[in-house]
Amino acid sequence: MSQISERLLFWLPRILSIAFVAFIAMFALDVFSESHGFLQTALALSIHLLPAAVLALVLIAAWRWDWVGALLFAVLGGIYAWKTLPAHPSWTFTISLPLFVLAALFLANWILSRHPRPTR
């Protein structure tokens, strides 16, 4: 595996995870469309940002340990799919599919980084 592909496989899941956390965090902005007081809006915003915070914590762990990212992103994708598939299949694919892709990318990086490169 070339050094460019190794670097790409290292950075791709991390960059995509950051983008996915930002995507999930955008859903919290709908609290500003309601006309509530400051404290109620702050509470609603913090509750709506919980999924993004969980994903950010998973990303922090995955940044250091790829296998942890593979496991946790797959588990989160499975849980979300299990909870939403019967009622909202489009939501399931919008959220779970990227989580499974991230899990696969972290797993691929973990597996390929464990094999030593042949010396030339």
C-alpha positions in Angstrom: 0.0 0.0 0.0 1.5 3.3 -1.0 2.1 6.1 1.5 -0.5 8.3 -0.1 -3.2 5.6 0.2 -2.2 5.0 3.8 -2.6 8.7 4.6 -5.9 8.9 2.8 -7.2 5.9 4.6 -6.1 7.5 7.9 -7.6 10.9 7.3 -10.8 10.0 5.3 -12.8 8.5 8.2 -11.7 11.3 10.5 -12.7 14.1 8.1 -16.0 12.4 7.2 -16.7 11.9 10.9 -16.3 15.6 11.6 -18.6 16.4 8.7 -21.2 13.9 10.0 -21.1 15.3 13.5 -21.7 18.8 11.9 -24.5 17.4 9.8 -26.2 15.9 12.9 -25.6 19.1 14.9 -27.4 21.1 12.3 -30.7 19.4 13.2 -30.4 21.2 16.6 -30.9 24.5 15.0 -34.6 24.0 14.6 -35.0 25.1 18.3 -34.5 28.7 17.2 -37.6 28.6 15.1 -39.8 28.3 18.2 -40.5 31.3 20.3 -39.5 30.3 23.8 -37.5 32.1 26.5 -33.7 32.0 26.8 -33.5 29.2 29.3 -36.0 27.0 27.5 -34.2 27.5 24.2 -30.8 26.8 25.8 -32.2 23.6 27.4 -33.8 22.5 24.1 -30.6 23.2 22.2 -28.5 21.2 24.7 -30.9 18.2 24.4 -30.9 18.4 20.6 -27.1 18.5 20.6 -26.8 15.3 22.6 -26.5 13.0 19.5 -23.8 15.2 18.1 -21.9 15.2 21.4 -22.1 11.4 21.6 -20.7 11.1 18.0 -18.0 13.6 18.9 -17.0 11.5 21.9 -16.9 8.4 19.7 -14.7 10.3 17.2 -12.3 11.4 20.0 -11.9 7.7 21.0 -11.7 6.6 17.3 -9.0 9.2 16.6 -6.6 7.2 18.8 -8.0 3.7 18.5 -9.4 2.8 15.1 -11.0 -0.4 16.3 -13.0 1.5 18.9 -14.3 3.8 16.2 -15.2 0.8 14.0 -17.0 -0.9 16.9 -18.9 2.2 18.3 -19.9 3.6 14.9 -21.3 0.2 13.9 -23.1 -0.2 17.2 -24.6 3.3 16.9 -25.7 2.6 13.3 -27.2 -0.7 14.4 -29.1 0.8 17.3 -30.4 3.7 15.2 -31.5 1.3 12.4 -33.2 -1.0 14.9 -35.1 1.9 16.4 -36.2 3.7 13.3 -36.4 1.2 10.4 -40.0 0.2 10.8 -41.4 3.7 11.1 -38.9 5.8 9.1 -36.8 3.9 6.6 -35.5 7.1 4.9 -34.2 8.4 8.2 -32.6 5.0 8.8 -30.6 5.2 5.6 -29.7 8.8 6.0 -28.2 8.3 9.5 -27.3 4.6 9.8 -25.7 4.2 6.4 -23.0 6.9 7.0 -22.3 5.4 10.4 -21.7 2.0 8.9 -19.5 3.5 6.2 -17.5 5.3 8.9 -17.2 2.0 10.9 -16.0 0.2 7.7 -13.4 2.9 7.1 -12.0 2.9 10.6 -12.0 -0.9 10.5 -10.1 -0.9 7.2 -7.5 1.6 8.6 -7.1 -0.5 11.7 -6.6 -3.8 9.8 -4.3 -2.3 7.2 -2.2 -0.3 9.7 -1.5 -3.5 11.7 0.3 -5.2 8.8 3.9 -4.1 8.5 4.9 -2.7 5.2 7.4 -4.8 3.3 10.9 -3.3 3.2 12.2 -2.4 -0.2 
